[in-house]
Amino acid sequence: MKRSRMTRLKMGEVSLVPLIDAFATLLVIFMVTAPMVQNSIKVDLPRGKSREVGATQELVVTVSKDGKLFFNSYPVEHSKLVAVVQKALSSNPDMPIFVRADQVVSYGKVIEVVDELKQAGVKYVAMSTRPV
């Protein structure tokens, strides 16, 4: 008789609302910070009136103020630039490569990079500028 009078224990429910709120907050934070991280190399581009038509996935070689080379925001040694570019162009050899160089970098240094890209088999090299 005592057993029938015993109250049954209720199972606790797990509320997912706080977890969903935390996930949504983190998602918004990552969406806002992702573009900032991608363009983390500070380059003061020269001004120009022409506009480039961007590809869906751009390949960008950046020359910083101190002469360091970056390929798609990743540092690359000068001697390995050709191999990295050839590997990136293996799937689409007609894809253009954009060269972003700081305006204080000498013209000769930029031409060296463009010449190496041409020797690597790049068909189209475009120079990036900022709008006037």
Backbone as CSV, one residue per row, in Angstrom:
resi,resn,N_x,N_y,N_z,CA_x,CA_y,CA_z,C_x,C_y,C_z
1,MET,0.806,-1.172,0.000,0.000,0.000,0.000,0.879,1.276,0.000
2,LYS,2.001,1.218,0.621,2.899,2.360,0.635,3.432,2.662,-0.769
3,ARG,3.595,1.619,-1.520,4.155,1.831,-2.855,3.187,2.599,-3.746
4,SER,1.946,2.378,-3.616,0.982,3.077,-4.463,0.857,4.542,-4.070
5,ARG,1.159,4.838,-2.852,1.083,6.226,-2.406,2.352,7.025,-2.728
6,MET,3.400,6.374,-3.082,4.657,7.077,-3.379,4.472,7.957,-4.620
7,THR,4.988,9.116,-4.506,4.896,10.017,-5.655,5.948,9.622,-6.684
8,ARG,5.532,9.741,-7.878,6.479,9.418,-8.948,7.418,10.600,-9.178
9,LEU,8.639,10.280,-9.451,9.620,11.319,-9.735,9.442,11.783,-11.177
10,LYS,9.442,13.068,-11.366,9.322,13.609,-12.714,10.711,13.778,-13.315
11,MET,10.797,13.506,-14.605,12.050,13.704,-15.334,12.177,15.188,-15.677
12,GLY,13.338,15.744,-15.455,13.560,17.153,-15.773,13.654,17.353,-17.279
13,GLU,13.172,18.470,-17.756,13.237,18.788,-19.174,14.464,19.656,-19.445
14,VAL,15.067,19.418,-20.587,16.229,20.198,-20.993,15.739,21.307,-21.914
15,SER,16.007,22.520,-21.532,15.596,23.666,-22.339,16.715,24.013,-23.323
16,LEU,16.401,24.018,-24.601,17.390,24.302,-25.631,17.440,25.779,-26.004
17,VAL,16.551,26.574,-25.507,16.489,27.989,-25.881,17.785,28.725,-25.534
18,PRO,18.367,28.570,-24.344,19.627,29.272,-24.077,20.767,28.815,-24.998
19,LEU,20.786,27.549,-25.373,21.835,27.066,-26.277,21.663,27.664,-27.668
20,ILE,20.429,27.769,-28.122,20.171,28.349,-29.434,20.529,29.833,-29.433
21,ASP,20.223,30.533,-28.345,20.593,31.944,-28.238,22.112,32.125,-28.279
22,ALA,22.820,31.295,-27.571,24.285,31.389,-27.567,24.842,31.090,-28.955
23,PHE,24.299,30.099,-29.643,24.747,29.755,-30.986,24.488,30.915,-31.949
24,ALA,23.316,31.525,-31.874,22.991,32.641,-32.757,23.917,33.831,-32.508
25,THR,24.238,34.091,-31.263,25.142,35.195,-30.927,26.537,34.942,-31.492
26,LEU,27.049,33.741,-31.318,28.369,33.406,-31.859,28.380,33.477,-33.378
27,LEU,27.316,33.048,-34.011,27.226,33.099,-35.465,27.309,34.539,-35.965
28,VAL,26.603,35.436,-35.308,26.635,36.843,-35.699,28.033,37.421,-35.487
29,ILE,28.675,37.076,-34.401,30.031,37.573,-34.132,30.993,37.111,-35.214
30,PHE,30.932,35.843,-35.596,31.827,35.328,-36.631,31.516,35.939,-37.991
31,MET,30.260,36.197,-38.282,29.897,36.807,-39.558,30.428,38.234,-39.657
32,VAL,30.478,38.938,-38.551,30.962,40.309,-38.555,32.482,40.355,-38.613
33,THR,33.159,39.463,-37.908,34.624,39.518,-37.845,35.318,38.830,-39.015
34,ALA,34.678,37.931,-39.721,35.322,37.198,-40.813,35.846,38.118,-41.919
35,PRO,35.089,39.094,-42.405,35.654,39.969,-43.439,36.834,40.797,-42.949
36,MET,36.847,41.137,-41.668,37.955,41.920,-41.133,39.234,41.104,-41.085
37,VAL,39.133,39.844,-40.776,40.303,38.982,-40.687,40.886,38.726,-42.070
38,GLN,40.034,38.603,-43.067,40.492,38.300,-44.413,41.325,39.437,-44.989
39,ASN,41.007,40.666,-44.698,41.728,41.816,-45.211,42.633,42.416,-44.140
40,SER,43.381,41.576,-43.472,44.185,42.056,-42.359,45.518,42.655,-42.782
41,ILE,45.921,42.494,-44.038,47.180,43.056,-44.506,46.930,44.508,-44.879
42,LYS,47.615,45.403,-44.200,47.417,46.826,-44.431,48.263,47.283,-45.615
43,VAL,47.576,47.663,-46.693,48.237,48.135,-47.894,47.556,49.429,-48.315
44,ASP,48.342,50.472,-48.506,47.820,51.751,-48.970,47.905,51.766,-50.486
45,LEU,46.792,51.393,-51.145,46.775,51.282,-52.600,46.794,52.654,-53.249
46,PRO,47.418,52.742,-54.428,47.341,54.005,-55.163,45.935,54.215,-55.707
47,ARG,45.610,55.449,-56.027,44.267,55.767,-56.526,44.207,55.546,-58.037
48,GLY,43.024,55.140,-58.511,42.807,54.943,-59.938,41.337,55.035,-60.267
49,LYS,41.027,55.390,-61.519,39.645,55.545,-61.942,39.060,54.261,-62.518
50,SER,39.895,53.354,-62.978,39.378,52.129,-63.592,38.933,51.147,-62.527
51,ARG,37.997,50.294,-62.922,37.481,49.281,-62.002,37.729,47.911,-62.593
52,GLU,38.091,46.976,-61.729,38.263,45.602,-62.168,36.960,44.855,-61.957
53,VAL,36.701,43.926,-62.865,35.548,43.059,-62.689,36.036,41.864,-61.903
54,GLY,35.555,41.715,-60.682,36.028,40.663,-59.789,35.512,39.298,-60.170
55,ALA,36.353,38.303,-60.040,35.949,36.924,-60.268,35.237,36.421,-59.010
56,THR,34.627,35.260,-59.133,33.925,34.725,-57.979,34.902,34.408,-56.860
57,GLN,36.052,33.880,-57.216,37.077,33.603,-56.221,38.359,34.263,-56.707
58,GLU,38.753,35.312,-56.063,39.907,36.072,-56.508,41.196,35.463,-55.986
59,LEU,42.216,35.551,-56.811,43.569,35.204,-56.402,44.330,36.519,-56.307
60,VAL,44.878,36.811,-55.136,45.493,38.111,-54.890,46.911,37.921,-54.365
61,VAL,47.851,38.606,-55.005,49.229,38.682,-54.513,49.401,40.085,-53.947
62,THR,49.805,40.167,-52.690,49.953,41.452,-52.013,51.421,41.695,-51.700
63,VAL,51.882,42.909,-51.995,53.240,43.333,-51.637,53.083,44.415,-50.572
64,SER,53.546,44.133,-49.352,53.389,45.077,-48.252,54.466,46.159,-48.304
65,LYS,54.364,47.141,-47.410,55.321,48.254,-47.362,56.758,47.789,-47.202
66,ASP,56.920,46.744,-46.380,58.277,46.258,-46.123,58.737,45.217,-47.134
67,GLY,57.994,45.011,-48.221,58.419,44.115,-49.296,58.035,42.667,-49.113
68,LYS,57.270,42.336,-48.089,56.845,40.949,-47.878,55.731,40.603,-48.849
69,LEU,55.734,39.344,-49.293,54.723,38.870,-50.239,53.674,38.038,-49.519
70,PHE,52.424,38.195,-49.955,51.306,37.414,-49.438,50.503,36.912,-50.621
71,PHE,50.053,35.666,-50.537,49.168,35.114,-51.563,47.858,34.760,-50.885
72,ASN,46.795,35.447,-51.264,45.475,35.282,-50.626,45.577,35.421,-49.108
73,SER,46.251,36.452,-48.657,46.418,36.818,-47.246,47.328,35.885,-46.458
74,TYR,47.981,34.943,-47.106,48.926,34.051,-46.419,50.345,34.423,-46.834
75,PRO,51.250,34.559,-45.881,52.625,34.918,-46.245,53.278,33.822,-47.084
76,VAL,54.029,34.249,-48.080,54.730,33.317,-48.956,56.124,33.885,-49.223
77,GLU,57.087,32.999,-49.276,58.455,33.425,-49.567,58.560,33.784,-51.043
78,HIS,59.451,34.704,-51.336,59.625,35.166,-52.713,60.002,34.009,-53.642
79,SER,60.823,33.091,-53.148,61.278,31.969,-53.976,60.181,30.937,-54.231
80,LYS,59.146,30.899,-53.401,58.086,29.904,-53.545,56.822,30.460,-54.193
81,LEU,56.843,31.738,-54.578,55.647,32.363,-55.146,55.190,31.662,-56.423
82,VAL,56.119,31.336,-57.309,55.767,30.705,-58.583,55.090,29.359,-58.352
83,ALA,55.631,28.550,-57.455,55.044,27.222,-57.200,53.648,27.333,-56.597
84,VAL,53.466,28.275,-55.687,52.161,28.455,-55.047,51.125,28.919,-56.063
85,VAL,51.514,29.838,-56.939,50.587,30.349,-57.951,50.241,29.261,-58.958
86,GLN,51.228,28.498,-59.394,50.959,27.419,-60.345,50.014,26.386,-59.752
87,LYS,50.161,26.077,-58.485,49.263,25.131,-57.825,47.842,25.686,-57.772
88,ALA,47.713,26.985,-57.484,46.384,27.600,-57.405,45.719,27.670,-58.774
89,LEU,46.507,27.807,-59.830,45.955,27.908,-61.174,45.760,26.560,-61.856
90,SER,46.090,25.479,-61.187,45.985,24.162,-61.827,44.548,23.816,-62.215
91,SER,43.573,24.261,-61.445,42.180,23.945,-61.765,41.592,24.906,-62.793
92,ASN,42.051,26.152,-62.826,41.532,27.147,-63.762,42.676,28.038,-64.231
93,PRO,43.349,27.669,-65.326,44.518,28.436,-65.762,44.188,29.822,-66.318
94,ASP,42.934,30.107,-66.640,42.561,31.413,-67.184,42.143,32.416,-66.112
95,MET,42.233,32.039,-64.855,41.813,32.930,-63.775,42.809,34.077,-63.629
96,PRO,42.315,35.320,-63.516,43.236,36.453,-63.344,43.790,36.503,-61.929
97,ILE,44.964,37.101,-61.812,45.580,37.317,-60.504,45.702,38.823,-60.303
98,PHE,45.225,39.281,-59.153,45.274,40.695,-58.818,46.519,40.960,-57.975
99,VAL,47.238,42.004,-58.309,48.429,42.405,-57.561,48.074,43.666,-56.781
100,ARG,48.169,43.567,-55.463,47.947,44.706,-54.563,49.301,45.091,-53.999
101,ALA,49.742,46.286,-54.292,51.029,46.744,-53.780,50.848,48.105,-53.125
102,ASP,51.494,48.277,-51.992,51.446,49.561,-51.301,52.076,50.617,-52.198
103,GLN,51.589,51.836,-52.116,52.079,52.880,-53.010,53.517,53.289,-52.730
104,VAL,54.071,52.934,-51.573,55.466,53.271,-51.300,56.435,52.198,-51.816
105,VAL,55.906,51.059,-52.261,56.758,50.010,-52.819,57.247,50.489,-54.187
106,SER,58.519,50.253,-54.461,59.092,50.740,-55.723,58.457,50.030,-56.917
107,TYR,58.393,50.756,-58.002,57.821,50.242,-59.242,58.574,48.998,-59.711
108,GLY,59.878,48.990,-59.524,60.699,47.849,-59.935,60.314,46.578,-59.194
109,LYS,60.017,46.688,-57.897,59.623,45.519,-57.098,58.299,44.948,-57.606
110,VAL,57.362,45.834,-57.951,56.061,45.380,-58.452,56.236,44.690,-59.800
111,ILE,57.068,45.247,-60.659,57.306,44.649,-61.972,57.985,43.286,-61.827
112,GLU,58.884,43.138,-60.842,59.491,41.828,-60.593,58.431,40.788,-60.259
113,VAL,57.480,41.151,-59.408,56.417,40.226,-59.022,55.547,39.892,-60.231
114,VAL,55.181,40.902,-61.029,54.356,40.661,-62.214,55.104,39.775,-63.196
115,ASP,56.405,40.008,-63.372,57.213,39.191,-64.277,57.252,37.735,-63.814
116,GLU,57.403,37.523,-62.511,57.410,36.157,-61.993,56.060,35.479,-62.197
117,LEU,54.968,36.239,-62.036,53.637,35.678,-62.267,53.468,35.278,-63.731
118,LYS,53.959,36.106,-64.640,53.875,35.783,-66.060,54.704,34.537,-66.387
119,GLN,55.875,34.404,-65.763,56.704,33.220,-65.977,56.053,31.970,-65.393
120,ALA,55.188,32.153,-64.390,54.489,31.021,-63.782,53.336,30.542,-64.647
121,GLY,53.017,31.289,-65.704,51.946,30.871,-66.599,50.644,31.627,-66.408
122,VAL,50.674,32.710,-65.664,49.473,33.509,-65.460,49.181,34.280,-66.746
123,LYS,47.949,34.169,-67.240,47.592,34.846,-68.487,47.145,36.281,-68.245
124,TYR,46.456,36.523,-67.128,45.908,37.839,-66.846,46.387,38.319,-65.479
125,VAL,47.086,39.451,-65.478,47.531,40.079,-64.227,46.875,41.451,-64.167
126,ALA,46.155,41.721,-63.090,45.486,43.010,-62.915,46.073,43.712,-61.696
127,MET,46.221,45.038,-61.831,46.733,45.830,-60.743,45.570,46.409,-59.964
128,SER,45.566,46.243,-58.652,44.487,46.744,-57.807,44.768,48.186,-57.397
129,THR,43.719,48.995,-57.434,43.800,50.369,-56.968,42.590,50.639,-56.094
130,ARG,42.623,51.780,-55.394,41.442,52.177,-54.632,40.740,53.261,-55.413
131,PRO,39.421,53.373,-55.265,38.684,54.375,-56.041,39.082,55.797,-55.674
132,VAL,38.964,56.686,-56.639,39.314,58.089,-56.446,38.278,58.753,-55.565
